[in-house]
Amino acid sequence: MDLQQLKEAAREINPQLVTVRRELHHHPELSMEEYETTRRIRAWLEEAGLKLLDLSLPTGVIAEVEGSAPGPTVALRADIDALPVTEETGLPFASLEPGKMHACGHDFHTASMIGAAILLHRNRESLRGRVRIIFQPAEETAVGARAIIEAGALDGVDAILGMHNKPELPVGTVGIREGALMASVDRFEIRVTGKGGHGAIPDAATDPIVAASSIVTALQTVVSRNLSPLDNAVVSVCRFQAGATWNVIPDYAELEGTVRTFQAEARKKIPERIRQLAENIAAGYGATAELRWTAGLPAVNNEASMAKLMKKAAEELGLEVVEAKPTTAGEDFSLYQERVPGCFIWMGTGGTEEWHHPRFTLNEDALPISAALFAHAARLALDSLS
């Protein structure tokens, strides 16, 4: 199947991909609850003749296309979960599940990779090696990739390719870059403990609110004064809770927030600096501070040769390739990249709203483009790794 035939085949199956995408959009399921989504994906793949791997996953599906000649294994990955968002698009195929919506386009990702799987299956005689297609649960809660890896779905895989739809890019455009594309994701909690008392007699108390407020301000210096100006980082306090009434100084205050970085070295420095600031500032007010740090996801970091391969695949299909703009949002695709070389790209979908918005939409004309791109990229990857 040459490139023209591949594009024609993708257009031929597009009505099926649209049906798949709309069926998934109609019936969204949240992270680790994707039981009906899993059933539907399995049925569509089996109907197309795809081989499914039995890895005893409660949700999620792993399919495999085996070529006629031995060779490496390349993985393609889609995520399948929805968000706790009430849809406001007014689409005829809008969510039927109250408070649940595919507001991040994972229905598009799934339909696209089903398309790629079908195209590869039809062309399997020309493949050297195998292509494993991963339909991963629970990306939104950052536990799905770990579950997939623990189940053994990445065993024997030599490279992995994935994508996220990008509403601000027009259909027919893809964003690709080498290196960091999406930030690491970490969480911190700081409990500042003082001594409660009467709001009218603050000298008899140790006010944790004042100490915690100073900590909030000082945390902004972690980026501006403790990291290299060439590094990228965000430190955001997103929750500040203290007290229960208007005239009582509480015993403690709690801060909670997130840290996002692109550079591994910067990520290592930040927790200790936050701890030092919190403890020393609290001590200056006669209070104490305790940091609880929860390490989340590493940065999505595209391996150079895989990024070049994706660019080549896109250009050979006549797509416009632009330099992908990084985002400080996170993605658990990064956990796969810790183990095997990989590339994650932006797929232009010409949408109206950004991810996670209740009126998020996308242009379904991108479905056959995406399916053909990943089918072709998988073939190129097999040839390159062979």
C-alpha positions, -999 to 999 in steps of 0.1 A, spaced: 0 0 0 17 32 -12 10 66 4 -18 75 -20 -35 42 -13 -30 47 24 -48 81 23 -76 67 2 -80 38 26 -82 62 55 -109 83 37 -127 50 30 -130 40 67 -136 76 79 -174 71 82 -167 42 106 -142 64 125 -168 92 129 -193 66 142 -168 53 167 -159 88 179 -195 99 183 -205 67 200 -177 72 226 -186 109 229 -222 99 236 -212 76 264 -182 90 283 -168 72 313 -144 85 339 -109 72 348 -108 35 357 -146 33 351 -142 27 313 -159 -7 313 -184 0 284 -158 20 266 -135 -11 268 -162 -34 256 -170 -12 226 -133 -9 216 -128 -46 219 -159 -52 197 -148 -28 170 -113 -42 169 -124 -78 168 -149 -70 140 -120 -56 120 -100 -88 126 -75 -74 150 -57 -96 175 -62 -86 212 -38 -94 239 -51 -108 272 -33 -89 299 -62 -91 325 -67 -53 325 -100 -42 342 -103 -14 317 -83 -7 285 -75 -27 255 -42 -38 238 -43 -49 202 -15 -61 180 -7 -63 143 19 -88 134 38 -84 101 49 -112 78 85 -108 87 102 -107 122 114 -74 135 110 -48 163 78 -38 181 64 -3 179 36 9 201 9 34 193 -10 48 223 -45 64 227 -62 73 260 -99 65 265 -112 82 297 -135 113 300 -137 141 324 -162 151 352 -175 180 331 -211 188 322 -213 192 284 -226 224 269 -219 219 232 -255 212 221 -242 186 196 -266 159 185 -242 133 199 -235 152 231 -229 132 263 -258 112 277 -241 109 310 -248 137 335 -216 154 347 -194 135 323 -179 146 290 -151 139 265 -139 174 271 -103 166 262 -108 147 230 -99 112 241 -127 99 219 -109 114 189 -76 98 200 -93 64 204 -111 66 170 -79 77 153 -59 48 167 -86 23 158 -83 37 123 -45 33 124 -50 -3 136 -73 -11 108 -50 4 82 -20 -15 96 -40 -48 97 -49 -44 61 -13 -38 52 2 -64 76 20 -85 49 44 -56 43 53 -50 79 86 -61 94 78 -67 130 47 -59 150 27 -29 160 10 -28 194 -19 -4 198 -25 6 234 -59 20 244 -50 33 279 -74 41 307 -72 68 333 -49 93 317 -67 122 334 -59 108 369 -23 98 358 -26 62 369 -34 45 336 0 44 321 14 28 353 -13 2 351 -6 -6 315 32 -9 322 26 -31 352 4 -54 331 33 -59 307 19 -41 277 53 -23 272 73 -55 274 93 -60 242 84 -26 228 112 -7 211 95 27 206 62 44 212 43 71 194 13 91 206 -5 124 202 -29 149 217 -54 168 197 -47 206 195 -78 228 190 -57 259 180 -40 241 151 -60 238 119 -68 204 104 -39 191 83 -13 207 106 8 188 132 31 202 159 63 183 165 94 191 185 124 173 199 129 175 237 104 186 263 69 191 252 48 188 284 58 195 319 64 173 349 36 173 374 42 174 412 20 183 442 29 199 475 11 204 507 23 226 536 8 226 570 17 256 591 11 251 628 9 280 653 -12 286 684 -48 295 683 -64 322 702 -88 351 703 -88 373 672 -88 404 695 -58 392 714 -32 381 687 -3 386 710 -14 356 730 -15 335 699 9 324 671 -10 332 640 -5 305 613 -24 326 587 2 354 587 30 329 585 14 309 557 7 342 538 44 350 539 52 315 526 28 320 497 46 351 487 81 337 492 74 306 471 74 328 440 111 334 445 118 297 440 115 302 402 129 338 400 159 334 424 167 297 428 165 283 393 185 292 362 169 319 340 172 293 313 150 269 331 112 268 330 90 263 361 57 272 376 50 271 414 13 277 421 -5 277 454 -40 266 446 -56 260 480 -52 281 512 -74 270 541 -74 281 577 -99 288 605 -136 283 608 -150 316 621 -144 353 621 -130 360 655 -108 330 663 -71 326 653 -68 290 642 -41 265 653 -30 258 617 -33 267 581 -29 245 550 -15 253 516 -17 230 486 -4 235 451 14 222 421 49 225 406 55 222 368 89 220 352 105 209 319 141 203 332 149 173 354 176 191 373 153 220 381 127 195 393 152 180 417 160 213 433 125 226 440 112 204 468 142 211 491 140 248 485 103 249 492 109 230 524 136 255 535 115 285 528 84 271 546 103 260 577 124 291 581 96 316 574 73 297 598 100 297 625 104 335 621 68 338 632 72 313 661 53 286 641 63 254 624 58 241 588 57 206 574 60 199 537 44 169 521 57 164 486 40 140 461 61 133 430 38 129 400 48 126 364 81 134 346 81 157 316 70 144 282 104 144 265 106 135 228 136 115 217 153 132 187 152 103 162 115 95 169 106 132 165 124 133 132 106 101 121 72 116 129 81 148 110 91 127 80 59 107 82 38 139 83 57 156 55 54 125 32 17 126 37 16 162 27 8 176 61 20 210 74 45 205 102 51 233 127 73 235 157 51 223 186 47 248 214 53 233 249 27 234 276 29 231 313 0 206 313 11 171 321 7 137 304 14 102 316 27 93 282 60 104 298 61 72 319 64 52 287 92 75 275 111 67 307 114 32 294 115 34 256 122 61 230 91 79 220 75 109 204 43 127 214 28 153 189 1 178 186 -26 169 160 -44 199 146 -82 196 151 -94 232 145 -116 233 177 -134 261 193 -124 258 229 -93 247 249 -91 213 266 -114 206 295 -140 233 285 -177 223 286 -180 236 250 -149 218 237 -153 206 202 -131 194 173 -132 189 136 -138 153 127 -120 159 93 -88 152 113 -98 116 119 -86 100 86 -55 123 86 -45 111 121 -52 74 113 -31 76 82 -3 95 99 1 69 127 -2 40 104 26 54 82 47 65 112 45 29 126 57 15 93 86 40 91 95 32 127 96 -6 121 118 -1 90 141 23 109 145 1 140 150 -30 118 
